[in-house]
């Protein structure tokens, strides 16, 4: 079986690790992870009307352990922010990567979603994040990854 892409857009905050942790908690409490929902990638884009059956585990750690080798197929598999791409972490795209992929250092959510080269470069069990700009200031953070399975 191949890995499945997932992506989330959250409001910008300067502390990217805090944004990641809040996102992980939100998705855990909503129950949008394997094994509660076997293939949560089918729910994207996540919005107010997205299914939210609720957490079936006591903690994120327990959910990750229950998902076994498949992983949670969600942002729950991403535990930290890192400087370089690494398993179970999210790393920002450099200005060089952004320019090469999108011809700008400030791509839109739609540009990212439609960029096959971006998705092809993602490794299983890893995530990347990109700050999305409003008029002239950071407005959102785009987190994207591929599941382990």
N, C-alpha and C positions, 0 to 999 in steps of 0.2 A: 504494500500500500504506500502511496506517496504522501508527502507532507501537504498540509493545507494552509493557505494564507489566512491571516487575520489582521485586522487593523482597527484602530480606535482614534478618535479625535476628542481631545479634552481641552478645557480652557487653559490658557497659558498661566504658568506660574514660574517664577525665576528658578526655583528649586525643582529641577527635573526629577530628581529622585523622589521628592514628596509627591509630585504629580503621578509618577509611576505607582507609588504605594497606594495613593488614593484610588487610582484606576483599578488596581488589583483588588482592593477591598470592595469596590463597587461591583465588579464582575463576580467576585466570590459570593457576596451577599445575594446577588441576583440569581446565582446558580447557573450562569452562562459559561459552563466549562464541562469537559468530559470528566467523569462519567455521568453527570446529571443530564446533560444534553450531549449525546454522542458526537455530533458534528456541529459545534457552534459556529463554524465558518459560514454555514448556510443562513445565519441570522444577519449578516452584515449588509448594510450599515446598521449599527446598533443605534436605537433611538428610543424615545419614551414609550412607544408601542411594542417594543421588542419583548418576546417572552422572557419572563423572569420567575422561574419555578422556585427560586430560593435555594440557599446553600443546603447541601445534604451531608456536610461534614462539619466538624467542630472548628477546624482551622484551615487556612490555605495549605499549610504543610501537610495536613491529613488528606486534603483533596489531591495534592500532587502525588502523594504516596499511593492513594487509591487508583490513580490513573495509570500506574505502572509504566511500562516502556512507551506507551502511546503518548504520554503527557496529557495535560489538560486541554490541549489544542486551543489554548487561549493565552492571554497575557499573564495568567497565573504562573506559567512556566518561566517567566522572566523575573528574576529575583533582585536585580540590581542594575545600576547604570555603570558602564565601563568606558574606558578611554579607547579601547580597541574592540572590534567584534569578538565575542566570546560566548560560549554556551551559557544559557540561562541569564543572559544580560542584554541590555539595550545600549547601543552606541550611536552617537549622533553622526549624521553624514557630514563630512568635511565640506568646506566651500568648493574644493576641487571636484568632489564627487557630485555635489549639487549642480555645478556648472556643466559637468560632463553629461549628466543624465537629463537635466531640465533646461539647460542654457540660461539659468538664472540661479542665484543663491536664495531666492525667495519663491519657490514653487507654490502653487495652489494645491488644495486637497485633490481637486480633479486631475491636475497634471500628474500628481503622484499615483493616484489610483489607476491611471491609464498608461503608465510607463512600464512597458514589459521588461525593459532592461533593469529597472529598479527591482522588480519582483524576482527576476531571474537571478539576481546577485545575492538574494537573501539565502542564508544557510539555515538548515533545519535547526530548531532549538535556539535560535538567536532572534533578536529584534533590532530594529534601527528606529531612530526618532528624528523628526524634522520639526523645527519651529515654523509655524505658519504665521505670516504677517497680515495684519489688517492694513489700514491706510499707511501708517508709518511705524507701527509698533507691533511687537509680538502679540498675537491674539489667541493662538491655539498651539497644541503640540500633537503631531501625528505620530502614533506608534504603530509599527507594522512588523510582523514576523511570520515565520513558518513553523508549523507544528513539528514535533519530533517524528511522528509516523507518516 
